[in-house]
Structure formats: C-alpha cells, structure tokens
C-alpha cells in the first residue's frame, strides 16, 4: 500500500468515525440484496455484526502505519471467517458492497482518489486475511 493511499485514507478518518455504523449497516443491506448467497454466511452472526465491522474499519484506517497493533483483531476475523466458511470469492462481493456504501455515504465528497484509496486498502487487507485463512483452513 502506498504512502499516498495511506494519507488519503487518513483524511477520511473523521468521516468514517462519524458515519461508521451507517456505512456498515448500509453495506450489509447492499450485500444481501446484490449477493443473496452471502446471507447464509451470516446466519449465526449476532445483531452487533455491523457494529463490529464498523469498529474494525475505523481501527484499520487509524492504524495503517502500524498494522502490527491489529494482529489480535485480524486473528479474530480469520477465526470467525473460518468458522463461517468465508472463501476468497466472497471478498469481491463485500468489497463491492462496502465501496458502494462508502460512496453513497460520502456523496459528492467521494472523489476518485478516495474511492481508489479505499479500494486499494480493502484489497491489501483482504489479501492478508485470505492468506491467513488458507493456513487456518489447512490446519482444520
């Protein structure tokens, strides 16, 4: 991830902080409407799942320069993903829903640079999770 991407993401932190719950609740609505097959993955999730994701997104944005502080959170996500059988092909669906929600929430403030930065940041983290999940699935 480039330094420019990190700076752009950091510039959105105040907006993310103030709108994180709306962004993720909208994201799940988009995800389930556009990709109904994903509903099965969340059948056992708790009502606070959107809030958990909102807090994870905010923590990620806040810690792009020190990802090692997110190790425990990443491991928690990996374990949850393995329990619910999240696969690499699910990540683009979530990416689409999340970026669509972010664009809707930001409105005119969502420049192409912001959209690209969040896309790159998502893919960076998704690749980390996918690789860790491959190892976890192999151990099962």
N, C-alpha and C positions, 0 to 999 in steps of 0.2 A: 504494500500500500504506500502510495507516495506521500510526501510531506504536504503537498498541496491538497490532496484528498483529506488528510487529517485536519488541516486548517479549515477547510470548508465544513467538514462535519462538526468541528468545534464551534463554528459560527452559528450552527443550528441548535446547539445545546439549550439555550434559553427557551426556544420554541418547543423543543422536544420535552423539556421538563414541564412546561405549562400545558401541553396537549397530549402527553404520552398515553393516557388512558383512552382518550378519544381515538387516537391513531390506531391503537391495537384492537379496540372493540370494533372499529370500522373494518380493520384488516380481516378479522375473523368473519365478519358478515360477507365481505367480498370473497374470501377464500372459500367459504362453504357454498356460496351462490355459484361462483365460477367453476369451482372444482369440488362438486358434491362428494366425490370419492374420499376426500380428506376428512369428512365428518367422522368416519369410523376410527380414525387415528386419535380423535379427541373424545371418544365415547366415555372414557373413565376420568377425564380431566375434571378438576374442581372448578367451581364458579369463578375463582380468582385467577384462572389461567390468563385472561387478557392483561390483568394487572401484573402478573409475574413476567410476562413478555415485555410489558411496558417498562418495568424496572430494569430488565435485562438490557433493553435497547438503550435506555438512559445511561446505565453503567458502562456499556460498551462505548458509547460516544464520549463519555467522560474519561475513559481510560485507554484511549487509542495509543497513547505514548507509553503506557505501562501495562500491557496486556497480561503480564505475569500476575497482577493483582486480581485478575479474573479467572485464574486457574480453577478455583473451587467452583465457581459458577458454571464454567464451561464443563467441568466434570459432572456436575449435577444435571446439566442439559443433556449431555451424552447419555447418562444413565436413564434419564426419562425417555429419550428418543429410542434407545434400545428396547426399553420395556414396552413401548407402543409401536415398535416396528417401523420407525421412520427410516426411509430409504433415500438414497441420493436423488432419485427422481422427484421427490416431494419438495426439495429445496427451491426449484424454479417456480413452483406454484405459490409457495409462501412469499418468495421474492416479488412476484408479480402483484400479489395482494397487498403486501406491505408497501411497496413503492407506489402503488395506486392510491392507497390510503394516505400516505405521506403527501403525495401531490394534491389530493383533494383537500387535506387539512391546511397545507401551505398556500394553496390557491396561486395567485399571481406572484407570490414570493418564491415559488418553486422554479428557480432558474435551471437551465440545462446543466450548469456546473453542479448545483446542489443535487439534482437527480442523478447525475453521473457519479458524484462522490458517494452518495448513499448506495448506489448500485455496486460500486467497487468495494465499499466497506462490507456490504452484505456478502458479496462473493468471497471476500477474504475470510470472514468468519465462517461462512458455510463450508469452505474447504477445510478449515481446521476441524470443524465438527464432523464432517464426513470422514476424514482420515481417522479421527479418534473413534468414531463409531465402527469403522471397519475392523479395527483392532478389538473393540469390545464384542462385536458380533462373532469374531473368530474365537474368542475365549469362551463363548457360550456353548 
